[in-house]
Amino acid sequence: MFEIRYFTKADLLEANNEAIASNRNRTLIPEKVEALPDKNFPVASFFIHNDVEMRCRLILSEIDTWAFLDVPLATYNSLPTAIVHDDGSVEFSGLTTYQVESEVESKIETVQVYKCMECEEISEDAGDQLYECGNCGIVFIRGNSADGASHRCPDCNKFSSKVADRSCVDCEEGEVEEITGYKCPSCETVHEDEDEARNCCQRELV
């Protein structure tokens, strides 16, 4: 059992209006906030952004609707607190609502991935060895060779030179470099930038 902070609907309306007026990076569509039910909205995760504000990940419904909102540090520190029980339910002043354990525990996972130097796609897997034919100039992976398992050009059948030990699994024509990627905790899409992973699955209120 532990405590988290939450927004009432009135708090959320006020904080969102302030964020829009202050031209903060993460705001919500005012009409959609107005349409939300008169409930409490837990802060599932948060981190300090630009050293002057808190970026809050808000749970807006029990069906995986959530979004980010940037608020001043003083605003975040003044928010009321709720109790999260071991079963993931959140208790506001004796009234238990929301099952949010998976959201509260969600973290950005760091993974080693491969980025294609040709198409710039990112993948957790690397492809076959990459070859280039000196005769006709075609670039191909070992699996696409003339016999499917050598470095013979699939067009002219001549032996070709290896240009890389690993290739892109998407375009099958580019070399790859190993980089650090960040996995979205909701959909598990891998991003090159950590903020992109945090912002990946924002829902319709953004």
Order of alpha helices (4+ residues) and beta strands (2+ residues): beta-alpha-alpha-beta-beta-beta-alpha-beta-beta-beta-alpha-beta-beta-beta-beta-beta-beta-beta-alpha
